[in-house]
Each structure stands twice: as C-alpha cells, then as structure tokens.
Amino acid sequence: MAASSGSLRRYALTRLALIIPMVLILLTVVFLLMRVAPGDPIQAALGGKLSAAQLEEKRRAAGFTKPLIVQYAEYIKQVFTLNLGTAITDNQPITTVLKVNGAATLELSFTATLIALVIGVPIGLRAGRLRDSAFDAGGRLFGIITYAAPVFFVGLLFQLVFSKWLNWLPNSGMLSPIDQAELPAHTHLSVVDAIWDHNMSAFVDSLKHLAMPSFTLGLLLCGVVIRLIRTNLIQTLKGDYVEAARARGVPEHKVVMRHAFRNALVPVVTVMGLQAALLLSGAVLTEETFNWPGIGNQLVTYLNNRDYTAVQGIITIFALAVVFISLLIDFVNAAIDPRVRY
Amino acid sequence: MRRQQLFATVAVVATLSLAAAACSSSKPKAASPGSGTAATSAPAAGGKLQQIVLGTTDKVISIDPAGAYDEGSWVLQWNIYQALLKIKAGTSDVVPDAASGCSWTNTTTYTCKLNPGLTFSNGDPLDANAVVYSINRVIKINDPNGPSSLLSSMKSVAAQGTDTVVFTLNAPNSVFPYILTTGAGNIVDPKVFPADKLLPDGPGDIGSGVYTLSKYTANQQAVLTPNPKYKGDDVLANKGFIVHYEQTPATLKLDVEQGNVDVAWRSLSPTDIASLQTETSKVKVVKGNGIEIRYLVFNTSLPPAKDLATRQAVAYSIDRNAIANNVYNGTVTPLYSMVPAGLTGATQAYKDAYGATPDPAKAKAVLAAAGITTPVNITIWWTPSHYGAVSGDEYTEIKRELEATGLFKVTLQSAEWDAYSKAYNKDQYAAFELGWFPDYPDADDYLAPFYLKGGFYNNHYDNPAIDTLITQEEGETDATKRTAELQQIQTLAAKDVPTIPVWQGNQVAATGLTVTGVDKTFDPSYIFRMWLIGKS
C-alpha cells in the first residue's frame, strides 16, 4: 500500500512538473502564430482610414514596432503576473471578457452536455443491450448522423423550422433585448440570474433562447455518448461477472444497470471530461450560428481583428484549463487504474 | 444509487424545461412604458413614450471619445456626449450644440462661447476648462484606435474664462468646425475621465448628451436612458434606447422580422433588403441619403495603370447602372465623382468626361491614340473581408463589362483585408477596390485624402494644380469661391483618372410598422440620432 501511494505521488509530481514546459510552449506558439499572421489590430481597425505614415505612427504608439523578443518578454511577464491586459479592439479587460463571455459558454456547454447525456445514455444503453436489433441499427444511425452533421447546418435548420416557420423560439441571443436590459447580471448565466432575481418572465425567456443552441450542440455530443455507451456495454455484457449474475438469476435489467452499465461508464467519464474541455472552444460554431455571446464567438471576433492582447489572454486561459482538466483526468485514472502509474 | 436518481431527475427536469420552452409560442416582448425621465418632455402625438430597440452588426471599440474612430462607437457617443457643434438633422449644416455660437476670429483662430448652466449627467459643471481638457486628452492619449489624427490641424486650444474656448490652427482650415462635430470633439467630465488613459466602458462614461449610458455589456448590449440634466434643444421621442449588437446580418434580419428589434440598421445585405421589402405586413424599409462610396484605385506608377489612356479606357467602359441594379438590387446609386451627390460642390465630372453609359468606341480610340495594344491585360484586386462578400459580385460584373468591350483581359484577385491593405500601400496592386466612409459631410473629406501629392493610398498620383486648389479651398472662407475650387478639382481629377468612383451607398434600415422618425435622422452625416425615433 505504501509503495502504491508512493508511486502515485511520484506520478503526480512528474505530471505537475511537466505542466511548466507545456504551458510555456503553448504560450510561445500562441505568441508566434499571432505575429506570423498578416496584419495587426491597427491595420484591421484603421487600414483604409489613415495614411500609411499615420498607421505606422499608431503602430509605434501601440508598441507593435518593438523587437519581437521585447514583446515576448512583456507578454510572458504579463501572464506570470496574472495581468492579461485589455483588449485593443474593444477596450475590455480580458478578465471581464472571460467572466462575461466565459459564463455564456459555460451555460451553453453545461446544458448541451446534459442534453447529450439525457438523450445519449438511454439510447446507447438500449442499443447495447439489444445488439443488432432494429433499435440498435436505428440508434447507431441516429448517433452517426448527429455526430457527422455539421453543427452550423443543424443550427440553421433549427432556426428555419422552429424560429422562422413555427415561430416557437427566438432565433438568436441569450435573452430578448428588453429582458437582458432589465435583468441584473449577477453571474452572467442568464438562467441563474433569472432565478436569482425571481424573474419568471426572464427565466422562461432564457430557456427559450437556450433551447436551440443547446440542442444543436447537445445532439453533436449525443452521437459520441451513444457510440461510447453502446460499445462499452457490449464489452462489459460479455464479462464473466455478468454471466455469473445471470446464472444467479438476477433479473436482466438489474444485470445491465448494476453490473454492466457501471463498468461501461468508466471510459465514458474520461471521454466526457475531455469533451468538456474541448467544449470551451468547440462551441464556437454554435455560438456563431445563434449569436450566442460565448467566449468562442468572441475569440473569433478578436482573431479577425488581430487583437493580440485579447487572443493571447483567452488562449492562455483555454490552454491552462485544458492542461488542468487533462491533469485531473490523469490523476483520476491513475487512482482508479494502477497500471497507469507504471 | 440515490445520487444517480437525483442526477437523472435533475437532468430530465432540465431537458423537459427546455422542451416546454420550445413548445410555448415565442411572441416578441413588447417594451413596457416605464418611469424614465425624458430629457425634454415631448410625448409622441399624445401617446406614451416607449423604449426602442436598435439591432446592429456594428461593433463598439470604445465609448470613451479618446479611444474610438469608428461609426459603431460614435453612434453611442453622439447620443451620450455633447460637442461644441453638431450637424443639424436632415442637412450638412453645422449648428451649435454645447456652444451658443462659434466664429472665426481670423483664418487660424476659431472661438466658441458655451451655453450657460451646462452640467454633465452626474451634476458636474460643463465649462470651457472641460472642453479644453477633453480635446487635449484625445491628443495626449493618442490611442491607437482613437481620433487624434483628426485634430492634427490644431495648434492649441485654450480656455478664456469659464465660457469661452479658443482654438488656434496650424494653417487655415475651413472644415475645422466639422471636425468638432466628430467623436474627437465630444466633451467629457474631467473629474471622471483620466487625463492620460482611457476610461473602461460602462455606466461611468459621463457626458452631457441626450442620454446616459445606464448599462453596457460589450458586444452584447448598451442601454441608454434619458439624461435628466440635458439642456440642449433636441427633443425626445422615446423613453430610452437599447442597442442590441448582433453577430451577423442574417440574425439581424430574423430579429426585425420577428419584432425582437424595432430598428435594424447596418448592415443588411442587398438580398436581405430586397427580401424585407416584400414583407410589408411585418416590416417597412426606410431609405435615406448616404455618402459612403466605393471606387476603383489605380496605382499610377505600375503597368498597365500607369498609362493614362488605359485608365481613361476603363472609365469609358464601366457601366455603373448595371452594377447598382444587378449586383446591389438598386440599394446603391451610381457615382460620377469622388464627392457624392448631396454634398456642397459635388459634380458629375466622370459623367461629363466619359458619359453615363459605356462607350467602347471611345475607349478603343483612346487606346489606339496612345499606341496601346489590345487586349490590355489588367489584374484588379478586391477584398472579401472589409466591404462584404458582395464585392466579389461587383468585381465579377466589372470584369464582364471590361471584357465585353474586347479591349481588356481582366484577372480578378482577392486577399484578406490585412494583407490587402498592406499590399496596395507597397505598390503591389495596379488596380484595386476601396471604399470611403466620411469623417464629416464635406467635399474636402473626399478630395484631400485621395488627390494630394503621393496619394493617401500611395498610388503616386501627383497633380500640382490640384494640390494648390486643395490648399486654397481648405483655407477659403468665401463659400462661393470654395465651391468653385472644389468643382475644379473634380474636373481635373476626372481627366487624370487616378480613381474611378463606382457607387454611392444609401442608408437603409428595416423597422417595425409602428416605428417613426428613422427617416429624419438619415442624412449625409451618418449620425444616428436616437432621440428622433419613436413608436406610434
């Protein structure tokens, strides 16, 4: 036992130590990519409005003409002093952008994951249990279609049907303009803010706005969940302990739920953990389609405007989030499965 | 197991809630009349004033006047701050705003006297020192996105007492009053705005304009409520304004169709506008004068554009009416001078010189006279990421028109804006598309940037006669003489063809059927005067 906990500690320390070079490499790549790409924030905002000489003067004032190594040193210093700066193109502190837009992405991602699990788990379970049946074939087909269909296409289709034709749902945004104006932003999570403020009208409005984007993104994830659950359930149903349970006369639904399903969930949890990290940026197309003011949407705007400060700040936080989520999953896996540590 | 059941219950309830929301009909929420204090009492036709929602794809760079030089930011600023002068709605005339009057003391000294008793929305006094502080602050901060370059003609600004401001210019500049109407001239509260850096955007942006900014979420929403301390002469037709920022024209169009926004303004595509014009039971399309222009630029040092005859032959071959009707569905107007129609001094110099319709015979003759072999191979550049995807259709049409004469073989090339705007400045493009959005509605803003020696875009155009005329008109105080000089510049430039004006944009908005007043604010200044918009 002592040897086991020692190896886990050693593993954890090694993984922690690896974070530093990993983050440094990420920061350097982000910095270089932004400089390699043509243009800069001044050119993007004022090109065609000012003469070449005036543009150059503005660039100098903004510090973009300093040697790259000096700019890099300033950037690294900013990151390590936790000062992410202010976006050049909209005068917003990056911490505010992360708080406001990050909350919108979190709300969308969380709801989408919930929808994916609510739809995907039962279908995956039943498909795995009734392997090669008509339901299994239908479930697999549904999973493949939802996974393969481009998210913007599904989004536009939803908008056309539920917003344009049926007029059931608002086509875009997080809240209707008037509700948004009246609702205080306690958390920047529209549903939570509406509950916090005891505002039933805003609550219903926020759910209506959340419905289409979260179903669009949820369906995409749902395909992954269905396939994972089905495949792993089929594997676990072949296990000796399942056979033994059946031999003891345990009812089939208990065999599936208590014995097979629990074991089948282990890889699903791992993959869903990674999916959650990817959702931080993966929701960008959904956000773009539905004018959802998330962080991915905002990042695209900043990228188009070549806003170095904003892009670097947001990607730094993304990178750190992904690194720490991966680290957490590694620890959990190492704790569950001793083979990982060796 | 209980935890699993709890989780499952929560998940199912949440999903069902979303489904229930989906099943209930989505009716746009009507703005409810509230208790906001109007800056000046002016209920619309006996009814209650209502809150108006404006949808736009414009972006806001900064609400601080020292940090923005773009239409999206200025739309908010014009409604939150006052300047000494403003442009009267429906005209291009400069009239007093915070000032009671301004006048030229001599050709380089401009003096303004403030209205008495002005205050900012927080109650702080607005005096001459606040004006001087605001103007100097723009120059001192010199923000990369700021309008400091607009004030480059100013030598100094000083307060005389508490109610007089004196501007001293480097050289005579007849358009200086217009510059004071731009964002560079907005007056801020010295007690609130730091002298050497921008103020973070939000309700702390204190001005003395018609509205105060009561809530602001960047790239999402700005909420403006009437400023009870406003002492100007503008009359409110609404009880507040919400500006709702949209990502794409497609969602903007859907929002105005569904009544989620009352006014959709900038930038609906020509196709969207054509579609909305047919939906007369839901929306109405309002059009007004606009002076945004698009034009083709020639680099006069690069072949084949360095040959005057080639440039003139292109001018003879372009069919502006076809571009306006076939590409833009009639939402733009053919343009025959760099100075758009509607501005004082505007002519139709290119129509006079090259006709209103293509004339291949004259094009052929001018090339033959210069000994140029046809077809002339010419590469024309355009950009899809600054002027919209319609630019591609526009230049496909221009290619078709030029090749239809049999005199040109056109290759179209495109590049993203960042690479594009650098390349044309570095003599890499012989012919390229550009557009111009005015800082202020005066002909000089359409002539000096393009025709002065060297060219604003480094296209090597040089005509000393034009340089002299521009210097003269900028210092001219006699309006008649100045108009004559402006017209002369256009005639000379049309002969040299360093640029070919193609079209002039109209301002177009789609509004709900009960919305009023949008037509009143559509004028060449592009100032969106929110206070004029109401609902009947």
Interface residues (C-beta under 8 A of the other chain):
Chain A: A37 P38 G39 D40 P41 I42 Q43 A44 A45 L46 G47 G48 K49 L50 S51 A52 Q54 K58 R59 A61 A62 T86 I88 T89 D90 N91 Q92 P93 T96 V97 V100 T111 L114 I115 L117 V118 I119 Q159 F162 S163 K164 N167 W168 L169 P170 N171 S172 G173 M174 S176 P177 I178 D179 Q180 A181 A185 S201 V204 D205 L207 K208 L210 A211 M212 S214 F215 E288 F290 N291 P293 N297 Q298 T301 N304 R306
Chain B: A11 V12 A14 T15 S17 L18 A19 A20 A21 A22 C23 S24 S25 S26 P28 K29 A31 S32 Q51 V53 G55 K59 V60 I61 S62 I63 D64 G67 Y69 D70 N142 D143 P144 N145 S149 L198 P200 D201 K215 T217 A218 N219 Q220 Q221 V223 I242 H244 E246 Q247 T248 T251 L254 D255 E257 Q258 N260 V261 S385 H386 E416 W417 D418 A419 S421 K422 N425 L434 G435 W436 F437 P449 F456 Y457 N458
